[in-house]
Amino acid sequence: MAKQTFGELFASLPVVEQNRLIIRIMDACNVSIWTVQSWYKGTRTPRLRNMEIIADFLGKSPLELFPVKYEKATRRKQSEVAGTNESVKRGPGRPRKKKE
C-alpha cells in the first residue's frame, strides 16, 4: 500500500467515517470543524502536537501523514528549545522603543 497524506487518506474514507474522524479530532485537539477541514484540504497545517494526535487516531506516523510539514515543525520546535530561533527571542510585532 502506498503512503498517503492526511488529505488523501481522509478522502478515501467513507463519509460516515470522515464525520466520525472530524468529531474525534475536534474534541482531542480542541479546534473547530473549519480548522479540521483546512487541515485535510491542505490550506493550513496543524501544530506539531495536533499532527501527532491525528496520526495516533489513524494508526500512522505523523511523518507519513504530513511529510514535509512534520519535518519543518520538529526542526522549528528543536530550534525553539535550543534558543536559536530569532523570532522567539524578539517576539511578535515591532521592537519596543528604548527609554531615554
Contacts in CASP RR format, 6 or more apart in sequence:
PFRMAT RR
TARGET T0000
AUTHOR 0000-0000-0000
METHOD contacts of the structure
MODEL  1
MAKQTFGELFASLPVVEQNRLIIRIMDACNVSIWTVQSWYKGTRTPRLRN
MEIIADFLGKSPLELFPVKYEKATRRKQSEVAGTNESVKRGPGRPRKKKE
3 64 0 8 1.000
4 12 0 8 1.000
4 64 0 8 1.000
4 65 0 8 1.000
5 64 0 8 1.000
5 65 0 8 1.000
5 66 0 8 1.000
5 67 0 8 1.000
6 39 0 8 1.000
6 40 0 8 1.000
6 54 0 8 1.000
6 58 0 8 1.000
6 65 0 8 1.000
6 66 0 8 1.000
7 40 0 8 1.000
7 41 0 8 1.000
7 42 0 8 1.000
9 58 0 8 1.000
9 60 0 8 1.000
9 65 0 8 1.000
10 18 0 8 1.000
10 21 0 8 1.000
10 40 0 8 1.000
11 40 0 8 1.000
13 21 0 8 1.000
21 57 0 8 1.000
21 58 0 8 1.000
22 33 0 8 1.000
22 36 0 8 1.000
22 37 0 8 1.000
24 57 0 8 1.000
25 31 0 8 1.000
25 36 0 8 1.000
25 50 0 8 1.000
25 53 0 8 1.000
25 54 0 8 1.000
25 57 0 8 1.000
26 32 0 8 1.000
26 33 0 8 1.000
26 35 0 8 1.000
26 36 0 8 1.000
28 53 0 8 1.000
28 57 0 8 1.000
29 35 0 8 1.000
29 36 0 8 1.000
29 46 0 8 1.000
29 49 0 8 1.000
29 50 0 8 1.000
29 53 0 8 1.000
29 54 0 8 1.000
31 50 0 8 1.000
35 44 0 8 1.000
38 44 0 8 1.000
39 45 0 8 1.000
39 46 0 8 1.000
39 50 0 8 1.000
39 54 0 8 1.000
45 66 0 8 1.000
45 69 0 8 1.000
45 73 0 8 1.000
46 54 0 8 1.000
46 66 0 8 1.000
47 73 0 8 1.000
48 62 0 8 1.000
48 70 0 8 1.000
48 73 0 8 1.000
48 74 0 8 1.000
48 77 0 8 1.000
51 62 0 8 1.000
51 65 0 8 1.000
51 66 0 8 1.000
51 69 0 8 1.000
51 70 0 8 1.000
51 73 0 8 1.000
52 62 0 8 1.000
54 62 0 8 1.000
54 65 0 8 1.000
55 61 0 8 1.000
55 62 0 8 1.000
55 64 0 8 1.000
55 65 0 8 1.000
58 65 0 8 1.000
62 70 0 8 1.000
63 70 0 8 1.000
63 71 0 8 1.000
66 73 0 8 1.000
76 85 0 8 1.000
79 85 0 8 1.000
80 88 0 8 1.000
83 89 0 8 1.000
END
